[in-house]
Every structure is written in C-alpha cells, then in structure tokens.
Amino acid sequence: MRRVVQMLAASVPGRERRVWAVYRLLQTCNEASTFAAAAELVGNVLNWEPPLGEKGVDDQMRLDFIKYLIAPPIDPLSNTIDQARLEDRAPYVTLQLIACVDVRRNIELMADRDVEAVNTFFKYLSSRNNTTVTRTLELLIRLVSRSPG
C-alpha cells in the first residue's frame, strides 16, 4: 500500500498529481462496478497506516478522497444529481465508509463542511435499496459512537 500511496501522491513535472485521475474517476464514471473498484482503492488508502516513522496519507489527500467518494454524481447535461447513479453507488460508498470510521482522522474529515456528508447520508436514507439504508444507519451509529464528547 505504501507504494500505491507514494505513486498517487507523486508530482510529475509539468503534470498534475496522479491522484487527480482517481478523483475524476470517482466523479465521472458511469458503471457501478468501476466506481466500486475506485471506492475500494480509496477505502484501502484511507485505512492504511504506515510503518512507524514513515509518512502516511496527508490530510489534503485524505479529505479529497472522502469528499469525492461521498459527493453525489452530477448529470453533466442537467447539472443536477444523477439519482440513478447515486442509487448504484451508495452501497459501495457506505461499505467503504463503515470500514474507514475506525481511523479517527477520517471521522474528523467527514465532518468537514466541504464534504457535505450529512446531506448525502440523508439521500441514502431515502434510498429504495434496503442495503443502502441499513449500511447508512450502521455508518451513522458508528460515527456517533466514535465522536468526541
């Protein structure tokens, strides 16, 4: 995992960081299976803990991964939320987020206003997919039980 994180974070002179390809994929892919694969990669990166003394995932990359994972897909023609793709993606998002809440920094960044997690979670709670609703409730319970104070 160390090598994957290093590769994603690397800056290539004259080009953007490779991690932006993952962000774009999370935003634009149409197939649920492609999104699921990207979401699994993101979940693995968010849960990776580097060996003692090594640098881990920086907060900006972590925040962006969470933000782009949670962000509802936008229909490019109407510039509104693509409800069908939201429904397709929601089970994968909730599955990865449930696994990610064991890392305290992930919880703190999910609460960032730019992530808009609460709005998305309410959309998931109104899903027609029972798996999505169940996982969202489990995620919310875990978030509340691990929150400070």
N, C-alpha and C positions, 0 to 999 in steps of 0.2 A: 504494500500500500504506500510505503514511503516513496517509492519510485513514481507511482501514479500521481501523488500529490506534488512531487517536485516537477514532473513533466507539465502538469496543469498550471502550476504557478510560474513556470519559466517564462521570461520575456525574450522574444526573438527580436533582434534589432530590426526596426522598421515595420514590425507587425504587432498586432495585439497579442495579449497572452492567450494561450491555448484554451484556458478555462472559458473564454467567451464563446467558444464553439459549443460547449456544454450548456451554457446559459441560453444561447439561441435555440438549441435543440429542445430544451425544456419549454421554451416559449412557443415554438412554431410547429413541432411535429404533430402529424395528424393521427398516426397509428398508435393505439393504446399500448401495443407491445414494445414499440420503440420508446415511448415515454416510460414504460415500466423499467426497461433496461437502463435508461438515463437516471431514473429515480433511484434505482438500486445502487448505481455508481455514487450518486450524491449521498445516499444514506451511508454507504461504506466510508466515504471521505469524512462525513460529519462524525462518525463514531470512532474513527481511527485515533488512537493515542500513540504518539511517537515514543520511541525508547527514551529513557531518562537522558536528559542533556541535549536532545535533538529538538529542533524547531518543528512545531506542528502546523496545522492549518491556521492561517492568520484570520483575525476577526472579520476583515472585509470580505474575504473569500467565503468564510462560513456564513456571514449574513446574506451575501448574494445567492449562495446555494439555497438557503432556506427561503429567501424571497422568491426566487424563480421556480422553486419546487411548489410552493404554495400558491403562487399567482394563478388566478383563473385564466384559461386560454381565451384570447381575444380573436373574434372573427375579423379578418382583415377587410372584408367588404362593408360590414355594418359598423365596425369599431365598437361592438358590444361583446359581452361574454358569450362564448360559444357553449351553450348549455349541454349539447350532446358530448362534446369533448370533455367538459367539466365532469360529467357523469362517468365517462370512461376512465378518466384519470384519478378520480377521487379515491378509489380503493387502494391504488398504489401510493398515493401521497400519504394517506393515513397510516398505511402499513409502515412506511419508512419513518414517519414522524413518531410513531409509537416506539420504534426502536431507538430513535435519536434522543428521547427525553431523559435517558439515563445520563447524558452528558449535560451538566448544569449550564454550560455556556450556550448550548443550543436552546435551552428554555429561555434564557435571558434574551437571546437574539430573536426568538419567535415573538417576543413581546414588543419588539421594535415597531413603531408606528408605520414605517415604510413597508413592512411585511404584510400588513393588513390581514393577519391570521384570523382574527375573530370574525371578520366579515365572511371570509372563506369557510370557516368552520360552520357558521350558520347556514351557508348554502349547502354544505354537506349534510347537515341535519335534516334538510328538507328533500334529500335525495329519494328517488324511487328504489334505490338499491339498498336492501337491508344490511348488506355487509358494510357499506359506506357509513350508514347511520350508526351501526354497532361499533365500528372502529373509531368513528369520531367521538362517540360517547366515552369509549375507553381512553382515547387520547386526552380528552378534556379532564377526565378523572385523574389520570396520571399527572397532567400539568398542574392541577390544583393541589394534589397531594405532595408534589415536589417543590411547589412555590415557596419562597421565603416568607416568613412571618405569618 
